[in-house]
Amino acid sequence: PFDQRRLIVPGSYVGQLDEDFFAMLSDSHSLLMLNRSETTTLCGTGDVLAAAQGFASAHNLTLICQLDRDGFWLCDGDAPALQIAGGSVEDASPSDARCVGLLAGLSAGWSVPQAVDLANRVAAEWGANPGSVEVPSRQQCFPHV
């Protein structure tokens, strides 16, 4: 369905995506997850958040920008960039764990900021237990709830 959110994690291929691709995605509720380097490649240099906001606005998309120690930012072009608390990461690449958490949150009907928060918690818990094959429990991701 056209109104269903899509998660796109282009990785190092982001520079190969052309304007026709983004025109096709416009108004499609798509989320692009990008690290700092990918955000710069796609949106341009300078103030990375301003560039991401401009790109998101021009293409009517939501960018989830992983900006290393500066944390995770949502840029949707309609509102000021929103920092998601607790999202600072050393690893600049979107992990499978983070994608699993994001998709789980969205599938549960959570808002994008809530789903990104869950994604960060799942990735952090999974990262704290290398080699684990089990998805972290709710208690592990939300110990104070």
SULLIN-V220604 format. One record per run of one state. SS is the DSSP state (a for helix, b for strand, c for the rest). FROM is the first residue (numbers start at 0). LEN is the number of residues. If there is no record, write none. Layout:
# SULLIN-V220604
SS&FROM&LEN, SS&FROM&LEN
This chain:
# SULLIN-V220604
c&0&5, b&5&3, c&8&2, a&10&6, c&16&2, a&18&7, c&25&4, b&29&6, a&35&8, c&43&4, a&47&12, c&59&2, b&61&5, c&66&1, a&67&3, c&70&1, b&71&4, c&75&6, b&81&3, c&84&11, a&95&12, c&107&4, a&111&17, c&128&9, a&137&4, c&141&4
